[in-house]
Amino acid sequence: MVKVYVNGQDSQATLEQEQTIGDVLKSFELTCEQNNAAVIGITVDDKIITPQIFDEEAAKPLGKDTKFEFSVITEQTVKESFIKLSEYFDNLSAKMEEIPVAIQKVNNKEVIESINTLADGIDEFCHVAAWATLFPNTFTRTKIDGKDFKDFFNEFSPVLLDFEQAIKNNDLVSIGDLSEYEICPRLKAISESLKQM
């Protein structure tokens, strides 16, 4: 019996006219679209289906025990992730504002923590923003400081590189200035934008 798992849960799906693996994939994708969801990973019989082998695998006939595992993300999950990130960046902007004071007090632990938190936050944001591209009708209108995500981060990237360089050079003045005047306002702009989701 063909089994279909969605995010690790048995979906109890029943197949109708599907003859090939591709038929099941098409049918499932249609169901996702109707439910504001998108497929972000497919495994068939414990084999990860990459774009390179998709067509070849899709053409194979269904076996009586074929097992499908789908990783799915919903539009709602993306919205909730953005709202969480909004709070995260709000708190982070406050921490970045305190870096100049922490430097003056030689509180390196606090500075390093803030820098690590910043790196994690940007990484997580990029991850969620990639998911958001799967729902263009909902998320393409979102702007940060009047700019598209891409343009905003194209301008933000050099600032982060300067910040990284300042850390490597132990340039405390630059670290403090970049935190307070360049990074902090941008984090606030990200947070404000994500609150509108």
HUKAJO-V988505 format. One record per helix or strand of 2 or more residues. SS is the DSSP state (H for helix, E for strand). FROM is the first residue (numbers start at 1). LEN is the number of residues. Records with the same first field share a line. If there is no record, write none. Layout:
SS = FROM-LEN  FROM-LEN
This chain:
E = 3-4  9-2  37-8  47-2  67-8
H = 21-14  54-5  75-30  108-32  149-20  172-24
